[in-house]
Amino acid sequence: MKLITSQVCDQIWDQMRDQVLHQVSDQVYDQVWDQVGDQVWDQVGRQVRDQVSNQVCDQVWDQVWYQVHDQVGNQVADQVWHQVQDQARRETL
């Protein structure tokens, strides 16, 4: 009988211990996440946002720069070409 009582007590103790540990670990996790999680999330989120932002800005800047460069370059080249042709015609007259 003493053995059965000891086993029952051990089981009850194990269940209580598991419940208490589970509750305490949940509370500790919640408190730690509340205190540290937001800071970590803000820092990681900021780093990822900055990285993505820089990459996107660099790509967009390159595309816009080359488009503007090509358009303006072609317009200037056409104007200069026409001016040279006009001047050459005038000189031959």
C-alpha positions in Angstrom: 0.0 0.0 0.0 2.8 2.3 0.8 4.3 1.6 -2.7 1.0 2.5 -4.4 0.8 5.7 -2.4 4.3 6.6 -3.3 3.7 6.0 -7.0 0.5 8.1 -6.9 2.3 10.9 -5.1 5.1 10.8 -7.6 2.6 11.0 -10.5 0.7 13.9 -8.9 4.0 15.7 -8.1 5.2 15.2 -11.8 1.9 16.5 -13.1 1.9 19.5 -10.8 5.6 20.2 -11.7 4.9 20.0 -15.4 1.9 22.3 -15.1 3.8 24.8 -13.1 6.8 24.7 -15.4 4.5 25.1 -18.4 2.8 28.1 -16.9 6.0 29.7 -15.7 7.7 29.1 -19.1 4.7 30.7 -20.9 4.8 33.7 -18.6 8.6 34.1 -18.9 8.3 33.8 -22.7 5.6 36.4 -22.8 7.5 38.8 -20.6 10.8 38.3 -22.5 9.0 38.7 -25.9 7.3 41.8 -24.7 10.6 43.3 -23.5 13.0 42.1 -26.1 10.9 40.9 -29.0 9.8 44.3 -30.1 13.3 45.6 -30.0 14.7 42.7 -32.0 11.8 42.9 -34.5 12.3 46.7 -34.9 16.1 46.3 -35.4 15.8 43.3 -37.8 12.9 44.9 -39.6 14.8 48.2 -40.0 17.8 46.4 -41.4 15.8 44.4 -43.9 13.8 47.5 -44.9 17.0 49.5 -45.4 18.6 46.7 -47.4 15.6 46.2 -49.6 15.1 49.9 -50.0 18.7 50.4 -51.0 18.6 47.6 -53.5 15.3 48.8 -55.1 16.5 52.5 -55.1 19.8 51.5 -56.8 18.0 49.4 -59.4 15.4 52.1 -60.1 18.1 54.9 -60.2 20.1 52.9 -62.7 17.1 52.3 -64.9 16.0 55.9 -64.8 19.6 57.2 -65.2 20.2 55.1 -68.3 16.8 56.0 -69.8 17.3 59.7 -69.3 20.9 59.5 -70.4 20.0 57.7 -73.6 17.1 60.0 -74.4 19.0 63.2 -73.6 22.1 61.9 -75.3 20.2 61.0 -78.5 18.4 64.4 -78.5 21.7 66.3 -78.0 23.4 64.1 -80.7 20.6 64.8 -83.1 20.7 68.6 -82.5 24.5 68.7 -82.8 24.3 66.6 -86.0 21.7 69.0 -87.5 23.7 72.0 -86.5 26.8 70.6 -88.1 24.9 69.7 -91.3 23.3 73.2 -91.4 26.7 74.9 -90.9 28.3 72.6 -93.5 25.5 73.5 -96.0 26.0 77.2 -95.3 29.7 77.0 -95.8 29.3 75.3 -99.2 26.9 77.9 -100.4 
